[in-house]
Amino acid sequence: MELRETILEGTIKAFNQKGLKFTMDDIAGELSMSKKTIYTVFRDKESLFLAMVDYLFDSIKESEQQVLKDENLSTLEKIRKILGVLPEGYQEIDFRQLYLLREKYPEIYVKVEERLETGWETTISLLEQGMKEGVIRQVQIPIVKMMLEAALEQFFQRDILIQNGISYKDALEEVVNILVDGIRNR
């Protein structure tokens, strides 16, 4: 694993332990490396966090491709999995903490929003395929997209999940179930 990826993985671990309050010292301790080494790759915590957002979303896109290639899944199963995809290694990340981003790190929050709103080509193709096959009813794809984006953005804007003791993974699964079961032909 290259140094950049090692640091990003260490950052994810530090984030899981301390939320947004993690420090470069926490990452260095997690990785048993000097802060100086981290600073040779990332100039500050904010640039590290921006890179982590891309790293996580790129991993999600890789997981989407694995779902798409799985010939054992029906189109409806693929739709359900793609809408709620979380990479295997990131199932336990406490994304609930991201509601703090908007206030503390607005640039990073904008990056998260941007990544949520782009890269929908695979999902759109699957929804179109599902409509063509008749496994989901005819829906306005922009509305489905907006509903999922809005739900996820609410998770990132408020502490509703923390207040109600709901994990991000469970909340995402519930949103996907409501969306998919609401559009499924019976």
C-alpha positions in Angstrom: 0.0 0.0 0.0 1.5 3.4 -0.9 2.1 6.0 1.8 -0.9 8.2 0.8 -3.3 5.3 1.1 -1.7 4.1 4.4 -2.2 7.6 5.8 -5.8 7.8 4.5 -6.6 4.4 6.1 -5.0 5.6 9.4 -7.1 8.8 9.2 -10.3 6.7 8.9 -9.3 4.7 12.0 -8.6 8.0 13.9 -11.9 9.4 12.7 -13.7 6.3 14.0 -12.1 6.7 17.4 -12.4 10.4 17.8 -14.8 11.8 15.2 -13.8 15.1 13.7 -11.7 15.9 16.8 -8.9 13.6 15.6 -5.5 15.2 15.3 -2.4 14.6 13.2 -0.8 13.1 16.4 -3.7 10.6 16.5 -3.0 9.5 12.9 0.7 9.4 13.5 0.2 7.2 16.6 -2.2 4.9 14.8 0.3 4.4 12.0 3.4 4.4 14.1 4.9 7.1 11.9 6.0 10.7 12.5 3.8 13.7 11.9 6.6 15.0 9.6 6.0 12.0 7.3 2.3 12.7 7.1 3.0 16.4 6.4 5.2 15.3 3.4 2.0 14.0 1.8 -0.7 16.3 3.2 -0.1 19.9 4.1 -2.7 20.1 6.9 -5.7 18.3 8.4 -8.2 19.9 6.0 -6.3 18.8 2.9 -6.1 15.3 4.4 -9.8 15.3 5.1 -10.6 16.4 1.5 -8.5 13.5 0.2 -10.3 11.2 2.6 -13.7 12.2 1.2 -12.5 11.3 -2.3 -10.9 8.1 -1.1 -14.1 7.0 0.6 -16.3 7.9 -2.4 -13.9 6.3 -4.8 -14.1 3.1 -2.7 -17.9 3.3 -2.9 -17.7 3.5 -6.7 -15.4 0.4 -6.7 -18.0 -1.4 -4.6 -20.7 -0.4 -7.0 -18.8 -2.0 -9.9 -18.5 -5.2 -7.9 -22.3 -5.3 -7.4 -22.9 -4.5 -11.0 -20.6 -7.4 -12.1 -22.2 -10.0 -9.8 -24.2 -12.2 -12.1 -25.9 -14.0 -9.2 -27.9 -10.8 -8.4 -31.2 -9.9 -10.1 -31.6 -6.3 -11.3 -33.8 -5.5 -8.3 -31.2 -6.9 -5.9 -28.5 -4.9 -7.7 -30.6 -1.7 -7.4 -31.0 -2.3 -3.7 -27.3 -3.0 -3.1 -26.1 -0.1 -5.3 -28.4 2.4 -3.5 -27.0 1.3 -0.1 -23.5 0.4 -1.0 -20.8 0.8 1.6 -17.4 -0.7 1.0 -16.7 -3.8 3.1 -13.9 -2.2 5.1 -16.0 0.9 5.9 -19.1 -0.7 7.3 -18.3 0.6 10.8 -17.3 4.1 10.0 -19.4 6.5 12.1 -20.6 8.7 9.3 -23.1 10.2 11.8 -20.3 12.5 13.0 -20.3 14.2 9.6 -23.2 16.5 10.6 -20.4 18.6 12.3 -18.7 19.2 9.0 -21.0 21.9 7.7 -20.1 24.2 10.6 -16.4 23.3 11.2 -15.2 22.4 7.7 -17.6 24.0 5.1 -15.2 23.3 2.2 -15.2 19.6 3.1 -18.9 19.6 3.5 -19.3 21.0 0.0 -17.0 18.3 -1.3 -19.2 15.6 0.4 -22.4 17.2 -1.1 -20.7 17.3 -4.6 -19.7 13.7 -4.4 -23.2 12.7 -3.3 -24.7 14.5 -6.3 -22.4 13.1 -9.0 -21.5 9.6 -10.2 -25.1 8.4 -10.6 -24.6 6.8 -14.1 -24.5 3.2 -12.8 -27.6 3.7 -10.6 -29.5 5.4 -13.4 -28.7 2.6 -15.8 -29.9 0.0 -13.3 -33.1 1.9 -12.6 -33.8 2.2 -16.4 -33.0 -1.5 -16.8 -35.4 -2.3 -13.9 -38.2 -0.3 -15.5 -37.5 -2.0 -18.9 -37.7 -5.4 -17.2 -40.8 -4.5 -15.3 -39.3 -5.2 -11.8 -39.9 -1.6 -10.8 -42.6 0.7 -12.0 -42.0 3.7 -14.2 -40.5 6.4 -12.0 -39.0 9.8 -12.6 -35.3 9.0 -12.0 -34.4 12.6 -11.0 -37.0 12.3 -8.2 -35.5 9.0 -6.9 -32.0 10.5 -7.1 -33.2 13.6 -5.2 -34.9 11.6 -2.5 -31.8 9.6 -1.7 -29.5 12.6 -1.9 -31.8 14.6 0.4 -32.0 11.8 3.0 -28.2 11.4 3.0 -27.7 15.1 3.2 -30.0 15.3 6.2 -27.9 12.6 7.9 -24.9 14.9 7.3 -26.7 18.1 8.4 -28.3 17.0 11.6 -27.5 14.8 14.6 -30.8 12.9 14.2 -29.1 9.5 14.0 -27.0 10.1 17.1 -30.1 11.4 19.0 -32.0 8.3 18.1 -29.2 5.8 18.5 -29.3 4.7 14.9 -26.2 3.7 13.1 -25.5 5.2 9.7 -25.4 1.8 8.1 -28.9 0.9 9.5 -30.3 4.3 8.5 -29.0 3.9 5.0 -30.5 0.4 4.8 -33.8 1.7 6.0 -33.9 4.6 3.4 -33.0 2.1 0.6 -35.7 -0.3 1.8 -38.3 2.5 1.8 -37.2 3.7 -1.7 -37.0 0.3 -3.3 -40.1 -1.2 -1.8 -41.9 1.9 -2.6 -41.1 1.7 -6.3 -41.2 -2.1 -6.7 -44.0 -3.7 -8.7 -46.0 -6.1 -6.6 
